[in-house]
Amino acid sequence: MALITSAASGNFNAGATWTGGVVPGVGDEARASTGHTITIDVNTTCDEVSNAGTGLFTLASGVTLTANVTNKSTTSSRNCLQFAASSASIVGNVTGGPAGTGLGVYITAGVLTVTGNITGGSAAASAGVRLINASGIIVTGNVTGSTTADAVGILHSSTGSCIVTGTVTGGSNAATTFGINNGSTGELSITGLAVAGTRAPAVSNASTGQINITRAKGNAYGPGNTSGAAAVGAANTGLGVIQIEELEYGDYGMSPTSGTGIKLKKISSNTAVFNFVDSGSAKILVDATQGEMPAESDVRDGVSYASGALTGTCAVPSPATVATGVPVDDTVGTAALSADAVAAAVWSAATRTITGGTVDTAATLTNSPDVPTESEIATAVWGAATSTLTTAGSIGERLKNSSTVATTGEQLASALTAPL
C-alpha cells in the first residue's frame, strides 16, 4: 500500500492537495499531514485515511467514504476525521489513536452511517468514535473496547441515537474499556450480542439514557477460572434503563448484567442460557411463546398462562357433567348415572312437563292421557318390533297372527312376567 501525504489543506480529489499531485486511490493510504485539513466532498475510495500531528479529514454531507479510518497521530487530543453535516457514510473500519483522547471519528452533528468495525485506540480516552450534541450513528459491524482506560469503541455523549447491528465487546485490560459507554440521554439499540471482555463490560449506561440489547453475556471469569476480572455484558451505573431480550451467563457462571434498572423485555424473543461449572454444558430457558408451552387449543378455555402471553381455547367440560371416573383434565368426572338422573332428563316435576305432553296436576299423573301407561308403552314397543311382519303368508305374518303368540301389549307384558 502506497502512502500519500498531503501537501496542503484542500479537497481530497484535488491534485494540489497531495504531494506529487497524485490523488490517493485504491491501494493507497491517504494521510493528512500536521496543520492540514482535507475535505472529502465527493464519494471517495482508497485503502485507508490516517493523520499525523494535527492533520484532519472532514466529511461533507451526502458523501460516502470507502476506506478504513485510522488515527495515527501521536499528538494528544487530535481526531482523524470529523463529521458535522446532515448525513454521510463510511464503508470501512474505524480505529482510535495512539495518543490520549485521539478519536478515530468525531461526530458533532447529523447522522453518520458506518459499515465496518469500530475499535478504541491504544491510549487513554482514545475512542474509536465519539458523538456529542444531538448527533447519531448507525453501525453495521462490531464495536470493541481497547486495552487502555476509557479507550472505548463508541463514546456516546449525545442526545441522539446510536444503533448497532453486530457484536459489542468490552476491552481486555482496564475495567473502563467498554465497547460502548453511554454518558447522555440518547437511546442506544444493539441488535446482537453484548459480551463482556476479559476485564470490561461490553456496554455501560452511566446516565439517564436507555439502552436496548438483544443479548447480554457475562465473561468467562468465575470458579475454576480466575484469569482477567469479573465483567458483565451490560452494566447500569446511572439512573437510566437497560432493556434486554436474552441473558447468557458466562462459561463459569458470570452474570450477564449488573446494577439497577435492568429489565428483561420481550421484543422478538426471550432466552436465558445457564452454564454449569462442573461440566461446561449449557441449559436454555426459552420464552413461553417459542413452542415450549402447550398449544392454546390444548389448554382449558379462558385459562391464562405463559405469563399472560397465552390463553387456552380448549372447551373442557366440568367434572360434574362427566360420568364418574372418566378423565376430564387433571381430575375425573363426578356425575353419577342413576334412575333419578334419567327421569330428570325426560320429566320436570317443577313444570309438569314430559316429552309429548303436559300434565295438569300431580293428582292426575296416574293414567293421565298425557302420561303413557305400562300397557301403552308395551303395546308401542311390540308394534314397533313387529311392524315389518305384514307380508301375507310369510313366517312373520303367521307368527304375528298365531293364537299362541302375544298380539297385544297386555299379552306381551303377561308373557314376559309369567313364571318360567
PABA-249239 format. One record per residue (C-alpha): residue number from 1; residue in one letter; z, x, y. Coordinates in pm, whole numbers, padded with zeros to 5 digits. Layout:
% PABA-249239
 pos code     up   east  north
 NUM    A      Z      X      Y
...
//
This chain:
% PABA-249239
 pos code     up   east  north
   1    M  00000  00000  00000
   2    A -00106  00145  00332
   3    L  00148  00149  00616
   4    I  00001  00049  00952
   5    T  00231  00074  01253
   6    S  00198 -00097  01586
   7    A  00065  00091  01889
   8    A  00172 -00168  02146
   9    S  00300 -00521  02185
  10    G  00033 -00786  02135
  11    N -00124 -01035  01896
  12    F -00129 -00944  01528
  13    N -00506 -00993  01494
  14    A -00594 -00769  01789
  15    G -00712 -00418  01704
  16    A -00546 -00275  02014
  17    T -00207 -00375  01877
  18    W -00232 -00131  01587
  19    T -00254  00244  01550
  20    G -00614  00340  01484
  21    G -00731 -00008  01590
  22    V -00707 -00136  01231
  23    V -00562 -00486  01185
  24    P -00343 -00490  00871
  25    G -00473 -00698  00581
  26    V -00438 -00738  00205
  27    G -00283 -00425  00059
  28    D -00122 -00320  00389
  29    E  00232 -00310  00528
  30    A  00235 -00407  00895
  31    R  00528 -00250  01081
  32    A  00643 -00338  01431
  33    S  00749 -00011  01592
  34    T  01050  00017  01821
  35    G  01001 -00153  02154
  36    H  00703 -00360  02032
  37    T  00682 -00738  01981
  38    I  00395 -00857  01762
  39    T  00290 -01222  01790
  40    I  00144 -01390  01481
  41    D -00059 -01671  01639
  42    V -00321 -01727  01367
  43    N -00299 -01757  00989
  44    T -00234 -01403  00867
  45    T -00234 -01233  00528
  46    C -00106 -00887  00435
  47    D  00132 -00747  00177
  48    E  00437 -00706  00399
  49    V  00560 -00720  00758
  50    S  00852 -00490  00845
  51    N  01012 -00335  01151
  52    A  01160 -00015  01282
  53    G  01412  00026  01564
  54    T  01378 -00273  01796
  55    G  01039 -00380  01661
  56    L  00998 -00757  01621
  57    F  00749 -01016  01496
  58    T  00730 -01369  01637
  59    L  00569 -01656  01451
  60    A  00379 -01916  01653
  61    S  00370 -02289  01577
  62    G  00135 -02420  01311
  63    V  00073 -02075  01164
  64    T  00101 -01961  00802
  65    L  00205 -01602  00735
  66    T  00124 -01492  00381
  67    A  00333 -01177  00337
  68    N  00678 -01056  00243
  69    V  00913 -01024  00542
  70    T  01147 -00723  00508
  71    N  01387 -00594  00771
  72    K  01374 -00213  00754
  73    S  01528 -00133  01089
  74    T  01832  00095  01085
  75    T  01929 -00031  01431
  76    S  02207 -00290  01416
  77    S  02160 -00647  01533
  78    R  01781 -00635  01507
  79    N  01570 -00903  01345
  80    C  01242 -00852  01167
  81    L  01085 -01190  01253
  82    Q  01184 -01463  01493
  83    F  01073 -01827  01497
  84    A  01131 -02073  01780
  85    A  00833 -02312  01764
  86    S  00798 -02661  01614
  87    S  00679 -02571  01263
  88    A  00527 -02282  01068
  89    S  00517 -02137  00716
  90    I  00586 -01813  00536
  91    V  00444 -01757  00189
  92    G  00636 -01458  00060
  93    N  00985 -01319  00010
  94    V  01235 -01264  00294
  95    T  01499 -00988  00290
  96    G  01777 -00894  00534
  97    G  01813 -00544  00675
  98    P  01996 -00218  00605
  99    A  02189 -00226  00935
 100    G  02467 -00458  01044
 101    T  02355 -00809  01150
 102    G  01996 -00722  01075
 103    L  01827 -01050  00987
 104    G  01510 -01095  00791
 105    V  01418 -01413  00984
 106    Y  01600 -01566  01281
 107    I  01525 -01935  01346
 108    T  01634 -02081  01679
 109    A  01421 -02399  01693
 110    G  01183 -02607  01482
 111    V  01143 -02617  01106
 112    L  01025 -02318  00904
 113    T  00887 -02360  00552
 114    V  00933 -02066  00314
 115    T  00763 -02046 -00023
 116    G  00933 -01746 -00179
 117    N  01274 -01593 -00242
 118    I  01535 -01517  00026
 119    T  01789 -01235 -00017
 120    G  02067 -01095  00201
 121    G  02040 -00736  00325
 122    S  02240 -00430  00230
 123    A  02458 -00416  00543
 124    A  02737 -00636  00678
 125    A  02620 -00977  00805
 126    S  02256 -00890  00739
 127    A  02147 -01235  00625
 128    G  01805 -01299  00484
 129    V  01767 -01600  00718
 130    R  01989 -01735  00993
 131    L  01949 -02075  01163
 132    I  02109 -02189  01488
 133    N  02088 -02487  01725
 134    A  01902 -02781  01565
 135    S  01658 -02571  01363
 136    G  01582 -02637  00997
 137    I  01435 -02468  00692
 138    I  01261 -02584  00375
 139    V  01265 -02332  00090
 140    T  01082 -02340 -00240
 141    G  01227 -02041 -00418
 142    N  01556 -01872 -00498
 143    V  01827 -01775 -00248
 144    T  02063 -01486 -00326
 145    G  02360 -01320 -00157
 146    S  02370 -00941 -00144
 147    T  02627 -00670 -00215
 148    T  02791 -00631  00127
 149    A  03036 -00855  00311
 150    D  02871 -01153  00481
 151    A  02525 -01042  00370
 152    V  02433 -01393  00268
 153    G  02096 -01529  00165
 154    I  02096 -01805  00428
 155    L  02347 -01831  00712
 156    H  02328 -02193  00827
 157    S  02475 -02225  01176
 158    S  02258 -02521  01271
 159    T  02293 -02896  01314
 160    G  01955 -02927  01143
 161    S  01884 -02948  00772
 162    C  01844 -02684  00503
 163    I  01651 -02794  00195
 164    V  01622 -02561 -00105
 165    T  01437 -02622 -00429
 166    G  01539 -02338 -00659
 167    T  01843 -02142 -00773
 168    V  02111 -02028 -00526
 169    T  02319 -01731 -00646
 170    G  02627 -01565 -00500
 171    G  02646 -01191 -00438
 172    S  02767 -00918 -00668
 173    N  03010 -00719 -00451
 174    A  03212 -00886 -00176
 175    A  03361 -01234 -00201
 176    T  03175 -01343  00114
 177    T  02823 -01256  00000
 178    F  02737 -01620 -00050
 179    G  02395 -01739 -00149
 180    I  02422 -01994  00135
 181    N  02701 -02020  00390
 182    N  02723 -02341  00594
 183    G  02911 -02296  00920
 184    S  02796 -02602  01112
 185    T  02749 -02979  01086
 186    G  02397 -02971  00942
 187    E  02322 -03109  00597
 188    L  02217 -02889  00307
 189    S  02039 -03010 -00005
 190    I  01993 -02787 -00308
 191    T  01771 -02923 -00581
 192    G  01857 -02681 -00856
 193    L  02140 -02460 -00977
 194    A  02413 -02314 -00754
 195    V  02556 -02037 -00973
 196    A  02836 -01804 -00873
 197    G  02766 -01433 -00854
 198    T  02994 -01176 -01013
 199    R  03220 -01195 -00706
 200    A  03097 -01458 -00462
 201    P  03036 -01834 -00468
 202    A  02678 -01950 -00460
 203    V  02742 -02199 -00179
 204    S  03022 -02212  00076
 205    N  03091 -02501  00312
 206    A  03311 -02369  00594
 207    S  03258 -02654  00839
 208    T  03224 -03033  00851
 209    G  02868 -03045  00725
 210    Q  02762 -03199  00394
 211    I  02606 -03015  00101
 212    N  02424 -03188 -00186
 213    I  02377 -02989 -00506
 214    T  02211 -03076 -00836
 215    R  02432 -02848 -01050
 216    A  02716 -02607 -00969
 217    K  02814 -02339 -01221
 218    G  03110 -02102 -01233
 219    N  03056 -01735 -01315
 220    A  03142 -01555 -01638
 221    Y  03492 -01445 -01532
 222    G  03786 -01561 -01743
 223    P  04000 -01490 -02050
 224    G  03805 -01241 -02254
 225    N  03601 -01117 -01958
 226    T  03776 -00970 -01654
 227    S  03484 -00782 -01503
 228    G  03399 -00884 -01149
 229    A  03611 -01159 -00999
 230    A  03658 -01533 -01029
 231    A  03387 -01718 -00837
 232    V  03265 -02076 -00829
 233    G  02927 -02233 -00781
 234    A  03038 -02440 -00480
 235    A  03337 -02365 -00257
 236    N  03454 -02607  00012
 237    T  03680 -02429  00259
 238    G  03618 -02659  00555
 239    L  03651 -03032  00618
 240    G  03303 -03123  00503
 241    V  03191 -03272  00173
 242    I  03007 -03122 -00123
 243    Q  02836 -03376 -00346
 244    I  02736 -03254 -00691
 245    E  02542 -03430 -00965
 246    E  02621 -03191 -01251
 247    L  02900 -02946 -01332
 248    E  02882 -02644 -01560
 249    Y  03184 -02432 -01641
 250    G  03125 -02060 -01686
 251    D  03090 -01889 -02022
 252    Y  03464 -01817 -02023
 253    G  03574 -02141 -01863
 254    M  03540 -02055 -01492
 255    S  03545 -02368 -01275
 256    P  03219 -02462 -01101
 257    T  03396 -02576 -00781
 258    S  03692 -02504 -00557
 259    G  03853 -02668 -00255
 260    T  03881 -03030 -00149
 261    G  03608 -03273 -00060
 262    I  03420 -03219 -00388
 263    K  03252 -03537 -00510
 264    L  03070 -03592 -00838
 265    K  02794 -03826 -00731
 266    K  02516 -03969 -00943
 267    I  02176 -03941 -00780
 268    S  01941 -03895 -01072
 269    S  02177 -03784 -01348
 270    N  02530 -03670 -01422
 271    T  02620 -03396 -01669
 272    A  02927 -03185 -01735
 273    V  02899 -02872 -01953
 274    F  03210 -02709 -02101
 275    N  03209 -02373 -02281
 276    F  03458 -02266 -02546
 277    V  03613 -01922 -02509
 278    D  03660 -01875 -02882
 279    S  03305 -01948 -02988
 280    G  03090 -01932 -02679
 281    S  02926 -02262 -02767
 282    A  02891 -02546 -02520
 283    K  02967 -02914 -02525
 284    I  02795 -03152 -02288
 285    L  02928 -03476 -02143
 286    V  02635 -03676 -02013
 287    D  02609 -03976 -01787
 288    A  02656 -04318 -01943
 289    T  02307 -04430 -01846
 290    Q  02131 -04142 -02023
 291    G  02122 -04301 -02367
 292    E  02468 -04208 -02496
 293    M  02613 -04555 -02440
 294    P  02522 -04868 -02642
 295    A  02235 -05075 -02508
 296    E  02331 -05367 -02286
 297    S  02183 -05604 -02546
 298    D  02444 -05475 -02796
 299    V  02744 -05543 -02571
 300    R  02903 -05887 -02518
 301    D  02750 -06075 -02227
 302    G  02933 -06012 -01899
 303    V  03129 -05706 -02016
 304    S  03106 -05421 -01762
 305    Y  03107 -05064 -01899
 306    A  02983 -04712 -01822
 307    S  03198 -04706 -01506
 308    G  03036 -05025 -01388
 309    A  02680 -04898 -01424
 310    L  02600 -05130 -01717
 311    T  02676 -05493 -01807
 312    G  02640 -05641 -02154
 313    T  02387 -05918 -02223
 314    C  02455 -05996 -02592
 315    A  02565 -06360 -02645
 316    V  02855 -06324 -02889
 317    P  03036 -06646 -02999
 318    S  03412 -06654 -02969
 319    P  03616 -06617 -03291
 320    A  03737 -06978 -03256
 321    T  03383 -07106 -03310
 322    V  03306 -06889 -03615
 323    A  03418 -06963 -03972
 324    T  03735 -06788 -04087
 325    G  03678 -06426 -04194
 326    V  03324 -06392 -04062
 327    P  03284 -06078 -03840
 328    V  03229 -06152 -03471
 329    D  03267 -05826 -03275
 330    D  03583 -05625 -03328
 331    T  03752 -05936 -03476
 332    V  03670 -06208 -03728
 333    G  03617 -06581 -03691
 334    T  03916 -06816 -03692
 335    A  03750 -07158 -03717
 336    A  03871 -07336 -04038
 337    L  03626 -07579 -04207
 338    S  03821 -07895 -04300
 339    A  03764 -08264 -04367
 340    D  03907 -08340 -04025
 341    A  03668 -08094 -03866
 342    V  03372 -08254 -04045
 343    A  03487 -08601 -03944
 344    A  03531 -08489 -03585
 345    A  03171 -08372 -03584
 346    V  03042 -08727 -03658
 347    W  03317 -08953 -03527
 348    S  03506 -08973 -03199
 349    A  03825 -09174 -03208
 350    A  03854 -09146 -02832
 351    T  03519 -09308 -02755
 352    R  03497 -09522 -03070
 353    T  03151 -09387 -03142
 354    I  02977 -09293 -03462
 355    T  02627 -09187 -03537
 356    G  02420 -09504 -03548
 357    G  02660 -09742 -03372
 358    T  02972 -09814 -03168
 359    V  03298 -09956 -03298
 360    D  03465 -10201 -03061
 361    T  03830 -10166 -03161
 362    A  04040 -09982 -03411
 363    A  04119 -10314 -03585
 364    T  03756 -10369 -03681
 365    L  03697 -10030 -03834
 366    T  03709 -10162 -04191
 367    N  03382 -10328 -04294
 368    S  03264 -10331 -03934
 369    P  02889 -10388 -03913
 370    D  02880 -10066 -03715
 371    V  03057 -09868 -03989
 372    P  02881 -09846 -04328
 373    T  03088 -09934 -04635
 374    E  03110 -09725 -04951
 375    S  02873 -09968 -05123
 376    E  02623 -09944 -04839
 377    I  02637 -09567 -04844
 378    A  02592 -09561 -05225
 379    T  02300 -09804 -05207
 380    A  02135 -09597 -04939
 381    V  02178 -09279 -05141
 382    W  02040 -09447 -05456
 383    G  01750 -09595 -05266
 384    A  01660 -09260 -05125
 385    A  01687 -09093 -05462
 386    T  01462 -09349 -05636
 387    S  01222 -09423 -05354
 388    T  00936 -09243 -05527
 389    L  00982 -09413 -05868
 390    T  00747 -09702 -05794
 391    T  00428 -09638 -05993
 392    A  00382 -09932 -06232
 393    G  00408 -09830 -06596
 394    S  00543 -09486 -06519
 395    I  00857 -09350 -06682
 396    G  01025 -09350 -06345
 397    E  00939 -09719 -06284
 398    R  01063 -09818 -06632
 399    L  01382 -09616 -06581
 400    K  01443 -09781 -06248
 401    N  01397 -10133 -06380
 402    S  01579 -10078 -06706
 403    S  01872 -10314 -06753
 404    T  02077 -10020 -06872
 405    V  02029 -09824 -06553
 406    A  02220 -09894 -06234
 407    T  01994 -10065 -05984
 408    T  02239 -10130 -05707
 409    G  02486 -09923 -05514
 410    E  02779 -10110 -05675
 411    Q  02648 -10038 -06028
 412    L  02590 -09672 -05935
 413    A  02940 -09641 -05796
 414    S  03088 -09805 -06103
 415    A  02889 -09583 -06335
 416    L  02991 -09270 -06150
 417    T  03363 -09360 -06163
 418    A  03380 -09503 -06518
 419    P  03584 -09304 -06771
 420    L  03378 -09078 -06997
//
